[in-house]
């Protein structure tokens, strides 16, 4: 396999790995509606803020979410809503 293709597949695998946790899928699906404060995501997920922040960092490193600061709070938004098409595809496989 050409080196360039290997790099492409490795990059894609990192994104899929970032999506490969139920909490992160919940967060991504929540962000499809609107930009959301980390405090709201904490309430949605039901974990402490540090755990939610760690999940968000994984998603951010994968390029799936972007963040902006407003006062003391961070607000997250989905950068590539098309990744949710993959999740919908998985739902079809499961049914």
Phi and psi in degrees as a GROMACS rama.xvg file:
@    title "Ramachandran Plot"
@    xaxis  label "Phi"
@    yaxis  label "Psi"
@TYPE xy
-61.9572  147.084  UNK-2
-57.9991  -39.9741  UNK-3
-62.0164  -40.9565  UNK-4
-65.9457  -40.6485  UNK-5
-59.6741  -42.0661  UNK-6
-64.4635  -41.6217  UNK-7
-60.513  -47.1381  UNK-8
-66.2642  -35.5493  UNK-9
-64.8052  -42.0501  UNK-10
-64.0413  -42.4269  UNK-11
-64.2766  -39.8664  UNK-12
-64.2999  -35.89  UNK-13
-62.9641  -39.2768  UNK-14
-67.0902  -45.5157  UNK-15
-62.1034  -40.1799  UNK-16
-62.6188  -40.3786  UNK-17
-62.8275  -33.2433  UNK-18
-80.9896  -11.1009  UNK-19
-81.5847  41.2085  UNK-20
-141.245  134.905  UNK-21
-55.1924  -39.3883  UNK-22
-65.5746  -41.013  UNK-23
-68.6884  -35.4514  UNK-24
-65.0836  -39.7696  UNK-25
-60.6616  -45.0508  UNK-26
-62.3344  -47.5202  UNK-27
-59.1221  -44.5148  UNK-28
-65.6473  -34.4172  UNK-29
-66.6241  -38.465  UNK-30
-74.6836  -11.2687  UNK-31
-67.4168  -23.0295  UNK-32
-81.3059  -42.2792  UNK-33
-171.523  163.88  UNK-34
-62.528  140.639  UNK-35
-137.375  139.673  UNK-36
-70.8718  145.152  UNK-37
-58.9368  -29.6572  UNK-38
-66.3733  -36.9796  UNK-39
-69.9123  -38.0584  UNK-40
-64.9467  -37.143  UNK-41
-59.1519  -45.3384  UNK-42
-65.487  -38.8727  UNK-43
-65.3155  -46.845  UNK-44
-73.9766  -37.3157  UNK-45
85.3674  14.7858  UNK-46
-107.923  171.479  UNK-47
-70.8033  162.609  UNK-48
-63.6496  -32.4819  UNK-49
-68.4804  -37.6517  UNK-50
-66.0105  -44.6747  UNK-51
-63.2367  -40.6893  UNK-52
-62.1092  -37.7607  UNK-53
-64.5391  -41.7641  UNK-54
-62.8231  -42.5575  UNK-55
-64.8843  -35.6286  UNK-56
-64.1493  -40.4275  UNK-57
-60.9109  -44.9122  UNK-58
-66.2354  -37.01  UNK-59
-66.8347  -44.5939  UNK-60
-62.3224  -30.4543  UNK-61
-80.2799  -7.73559  UNK-62
82.856  14.9369  UNK-63
-88.5474  -24.2956  UNK-64
-132.444  156  UNK-65
-122.968  159.945  UNK-66
-132.208  147.586  UNK-67
-138.41  147.112  UNK-68
-96.1512  137.502  UNK-69
-134.928  103.866  UNK-70
65.1439  -125.857  UNK-71
-88.7458  -7.9698  UNK-72
-105.84  150.172  UNK-73
-103.595  137.58  UNK-74
-116.011  130.48  UNK-75
-110.664  147.974  UNK-76
-139.066  153.947  UNK-77
-77.4433  130.169  UNK-78
-91.597  -28.9193  UNK-79
-134.012  83.2237  UNK-80
-57.4584  -20.5944  UNK-81
-63.6201  -19.3509  UNK-82
-64.5618  -23.2585  UNK-83
-71.6651  -19.4095  UNK-84
-62.1905  -38.254  UNK-85
-62.3315  -43.4008  UNK-86
-64.0826  -39.5325  UNK-87
-64.7886  -38.0693  UNK-88
-60.7826  -43.063  UNK-89
-61.5724  -37.7674  UNK-90
-61.0255  -39.8501  UNK-91
-64.4823  -39.4891  UNK-92
-61.6415  -40.2835  UNK-93
-69.7817  -24.1925  UNK-94
